[in-house]
């Protein structure tokens, strides 16, 4: 297995459907956190895609969680394991049936050039939510210093992603503006000018 790829083994055993995916790479702390956020978003939405969608695991409402931290001599390791039965669970959106999927995200192997993955942001295709992920941002309605109602979209880290650009006399008018963004943004095209 190359240092920056997922190993995907689909095997047929008599009376058993089995899918295995193992992910292992050297990475930055930021990239590891991004991958874990993507995994968490997939678990929260009910399905997780591995290896660019080659394996999709449907995740039930109830499952077993094990978190382990181990330190020995000059090495430390954290393992997170989620386990559930797969009887009666189907992956959404017509994705491949998911009998079982295990993922390991470890930081012990260098990339092809011996360095961590590029800029800590290149995790697309490894682990991602299979369905639409929940947002890590929230809309806020507030009164500004002039007493006008405004809206803004704030990421969980506190950064303002977007705002209405103007104040409104009525709270409901500001709410209508943010509802319009929620309805129209998912399908909006990106048009470059200049």
Secondary structure, 3 states (H helix, E strand, C coil): CCCCCEEEEEEEECCEEEEEEEEECCCCHHHHHHHHHHHHHHHHHCEEEECCCCEEEECCCCCEEEEEEEEECCEEEEEEEEECCCCCCCCCCCCCCCCCCCCCEECCCCCCCCCCCHHHCCCCCCEEECCCCCCCEEEEEEECCCCCEEEEEEECCCCEEEECCCCECCHHHHHHHHHHHHHHHCCCCCCCCC
